[in-house]
């Protein structure tokens, strides 16, 4: 060890920083997954509309309802902030 340097100590805030990073990554992944799911629903719904099995208004309502329900479920399951 060089003269005048202190031995390495663990940063007590490291665990908190790690949890914050995990929460940020989870939030980013949730946003990306919701976006991907929304596009898949829209693509599948577009196919149904093109085949004449569903009208566009019904598709918009169903996709919106599905995204709302999934977003609420993910929000409830998300870790609480500040705890």
N, C-alpha and C positions, 0 to 999 in steps of 0.2 A: 504494500500500500504506500502511496506517495505521502510524503510528509505534508501535514496540513489538510488532508482530506478526511472526510468522515466515512465510516463504513456504510455500505448500502443498507438503507432501511426501507421496509415496505411502506408504501403510501397507504394510509388508512382510508383514503377516499377512493382508492382504486376499485373497490367492490361497488361503490355507488356509481362511479363512472362506467363500469362494466354494465350495470343494470340499466343505466340511462341509454347506453349504446344499444343494448338489446331491445329496449322499448322503442327506440327510434327505428331500428331495423324492422321490428315487428309491425310498426305503424306503416312504414314504407311498403313492406310486403303485403300488408292488408290492402293498402290503396291499389297496388299493382294487381293483386288478385281480383279485387272488385272490378277494376277496369277490364281485365281479361274476361271475367265472367260476364260482364255487361255486353262486351263485344260478341262473345259466343252466343248469348241469348238473342242478340239482335240479328246475328248471322242466321241462326236456326229459325228464328221467327220470319226473317226475310224469305227463307226457303218456303215456309208454310204459307206466307202471303202470296208468293209467286205461284204456288200450286193451287191457290184458291181455297185452302183449307181454313184460313183465318183472315179477317180483315185487319187493316193497318191500325185502326183505333184500339182494337182488342190487344194486338201485339204490344203497342206502346203502354197500355195499362198493365199488362202482365209483366213486362220487363221492369217497369217502374216499381211494381209491387214486390217482385222478387228481389231487386236490388235493395229496396227499403228493408225488407225482412232480414236479409243476409247482413246488411250493414248494422242493424240493431242487434242481431245475435253476436256479431263480432265485437260490437261496442260493449256489450254486457260481459263477454268473456275476456276483454282486454284487462291488463293489470291496471290497478288504480294509480293515479298520479299522486306523488307526494307522500306515499307510504313507505 
